Amino acid sequence: MNVGFIGLGRMGVGMAANLLKAGHRLTVYNRARAKAEPLIAQGARLAASVSDACQGDAVVTMLADDAAVEQIAFGDGGIIDRLPPRAVHVSCSTISVALSKRLSEAHAKAGQRFVAAPVFGRPGAAAARRLFVVAAGEPGAIEAVSALLEALGQKTFVMSDTPQAANLVKLSGNFLIASVIESLGEAIALVEKGGIDPRRYLELLTSSLFDTPIYKNYGGLIVGGSFEPAGFAAPLGYKDIRLALAAAEDLRVPMPVGSLLRDRLLTLLAQGGEHLDWSAIGRLPAADAGLTST
């Protein structure tokens, strides 16, 4: 397929590279040209503008937040202005349910198609094609981009004909990940203050009751204090929990743990943690308990 890719951050660059490896003809756009250079060396074409990246069968966006997606999609010369009829916008960004709905409606009005396809996984998984893709949209649109989704991840879960459903699932998943980080941090602080080696404790947990990647990966980060470079920066985690709470408010679903997580991430940011991985909230319980070791 002729594909445009917009957004070459730590996630996007690996995802775009996998599209090239799968044989797709790729045109890339990023505000900072330097981030596109490795892909150009692999055969991608550099787009001079957003419009230039929207001339093919599909365009994939992997951007940080609602504001970035809104600007790229709705701005002059943006995706909705320039994408050909029946072409597909595949949005892999973690955005609000409300914006996803607005994008779906705008693309339909323009005669284009829209698939929401946010992903679970960190930059290493993106580069290794080990992401899990959560997709939603009109069946014909999903079928049209199925080869792209297959190239991006190890498995695609189609959730609904309604694109914003995928974004709701993604936000709920990030809420669960943050819940694991917070609860792990509290449990580790408890045993550490009781004189137990936190590394041995984590080995016990991840070899028995919680033998899963989420506990192993985030537990390792918490115990090791390894929060830089950020695989998923704290401001993005804060954004996602706020979006989950906004969706919950619209649906009249109380999420008291979500409110706690929002405050924990806000505390981390207030203490200068903007450059840290969001898993750094897992060390806040230790600080609360008077532990100073990392």
N, C-alpha and C positions, 0 to 999 in steps of 0.2 A: 504494500500500500504506500501511497504518497502521504506522509504524515508530517505535521508540524508539531514541535514540542516547545512549550513556553515555560521557563522556570528551571534554571539549572543550579539549584542549591544542592545541599549535601544528599538529598534524596533524588532530586530530578536528574542529576548527572549520571547516576548509576542506572536509573530507569531508561533514560534516553539511549545509553550505551547498549542496553539489552535489546532495544528495538532495532538498532543497527545490526547487532549480532544475529538477529532473527531474519535479516534480509530486507527490512523495510527501508524505503528511500526517505531519509529524514532531513528536515529543515529545522534548525534550532534557533531560538531567539532568547536572549538574556540581556538585561540592561548592561551588565559588565561583560564585555566581549571575552575577557581572559578566561572566564569559566567555560566558554564554548570551545576553546582551542583544542583540548584533548579529543573532543567529539569530531571536530573538523579534521583532525589528523586521522581519524578512523573512517572518514568518508562522508560525514554530515555536511550539509550546506548551511552557511550562516545566513540567517534572515536579517535584512536591514531594518525591519520594522515588524510589529505585530501582524500587520496586514500581509506582509510577505510570507509569514508562517502559516497563513490561513488559506492557501490556494489549493490544497490537496483534498484527499478523501476524508481526512480527519485531522483534528488538532487536539493535542493532549496538554492540559495545564497542570502544573505542580507548583503551587504558589503558597505563600505563608498564611494568608488570612483573607477575610471577606473583602477588605479594602483593596488588596492587590488584585483579587479575582474580579471584583466589580470594575476596577479601572481598565483591566485588560479586555474584559468582555463587553462593557457598555460604552467605553470611551470612543471618541472619533477615530475611525480607522481600526476599531477593535474587532473582536471575533464576530460579534453579531452583525456588524457592518459588512464584513468581508468574507465570511465563510460561505462557500457555494451552497446552493439549495441541495438538500438531502445529505450534505456532508454532516459529520458527527463531531460534536465537541465532547471530549471525554475529560471530565473534571476529576482529577485524583486528589485535589486539595481537601483538607479538612475544613469545611466551611459550615455556616449555619444552615439549619433546615429552611429558614425563611429565604435565604439567598438562593439555595438550590431550587426551591420552588419558583422563584422569580426567573432564574435562568431557564428553567424548563419551559415556562410560558413564553419568554421572549424568543427562544429558539424556534418554538412551534409557530409563533406568529411570523417569523422570518422564513419559514419553510425549511428550517434546518432541524437536526436531531440532537438530542442531549442525553448523555449517559453519565450519571454520577458513579464514580469508581474510586472512592478513597481506599487507602491501603493500610494494613497493619504490618509494621516492621520498621527497623531502624536502618540507617544508611548502609551498614554492612549487608543486611538482608536485601536491600534494594540492588546493590551491586552484584550480589550472588543470585539474583532472580529467585529469592526465597520469600518474597512478600505474599501476603494473603490479600486478595482483591475482593472488596465488597461492592458489587455492582447492582444498579437498578436503573430501569428505563424501559422504553417500549421494546418488545422482544425483537423486532426487526433491527432496531438500532444496536442492541447488544450483539446480535448475530453479526452485524456488519463489522463490528470492531473486536470480535472474539479472538482473532489472531493477535491483535495488539495486547489484549488483556492476558492472553496466554504467555506472551513474551515478557510481560512485566512481573509475573509472580508464579508461585508454585501451584496455586489453586485459586479459582474464582468462585465466589458464592453469589449467585443471583438472588436478590432478596424480594424484588417487587417490580411491577411495571411503572411505579411512581419513583422518579429519580431521588427525591428528597428522603425516601426511606433508607437509602444507603448511607446518607449523611447522619441520620438519626442513629443507625446501628454503629457507625464509626464513633460518634460522640459517646454512646453508651459504653463502647469498648474501652475508650480512653479513660472514662470514669472508673471502670473496673481496674484498669492498670494502676491508676493513681491510688485507688483504694488499697491495692496490694502493697504499693510502695509505703504508704502511711502505716498500714498495719504491721508490715515487716519492720519498719523503723521503730515502732513502739515495742514490739516483742524483743527485738535485738537490744534496745536500751534497757529493758527490764532485766534480761539475763546478764547483760554486761555489768550493770550496777550490782548484781548479785554475785559477781566474781567469776562468771563463766566466760570462757573464751568465745567471742562472737563468731569466729571462723569455724570453730568446732560445732557450735550451735547451728550455723548455717549448713554445714555438711550433713548434720543429722536431719534437718528439715528437708533438704533437697535430695536426700537419699532414701527418704521414707514417705512421709505424709504429703510432701509437696515436690515431687520429682517431676517438675515441669520447667521449661525454659524461662517463663516469666519470673519464677522465684529464684532460679539460679542466676539469671542475668542481673536482675535488679538487686537481689540480695548481695551479689558480689560487688556491685557498685557501692552499696551502702556500707558494707563492712570495710571495703578498701578505701572509702572516701574518694572514689575515682569519678569526679564530676566534670572533668575537663579533658579534652574538648567535649562539648555538649553534643551528644547524638540527637537529642531532642531538647531544645533550649527551654528553660523555665518559663519565659514569657509565652511561648507557644502552648505549654501545658496549662498555664493560667487561662489563656484564651479559650482552650477547648473545654475546660470545666465550666467557664462562664457560659459558653454556647450550650452545653448540656443542660445547665440550669435554666437557660432561657427556653429551651425546648420543653423542659419539664413544666415550667410555668404555663406555657401555652396549652399543654395537655392536662394541666391540673394534677400533676404527679409530684407529691412531696419527695424531696431528696435531701434529707438532713445530712447525710454523709457527704453529699456533693457540696453543701454549704461549708462544711468543715474543710474539705479539700481546697476550695476556693480561698479560704482564709489562710491555710497552710502555705499555699503558693504565693499569696500576697505577702505573707510574712517573709518568705524567702527573698522575694523581690525587694521588699522594704529594707532588708539587711544587705543589699548589694549583690544579690545572687543572679542578676540578669544574664550573666555569661555562663552560668552553670547548667548542667543537665537537670531536668526536672526531678530526677531521682534524688537530688540533694534535699528534698523535703524529708527523706528518710533519715537524715541525721538531725533534724529538728527535735525529735523526742529525746535524743541523747543530750542535747544542749539544755532542754527543759529539765532533765534529770540531774543536771550539774556535772555531766561527764564532759571532759575536754579532749579526750583522745579521739583520733580520727581513724 
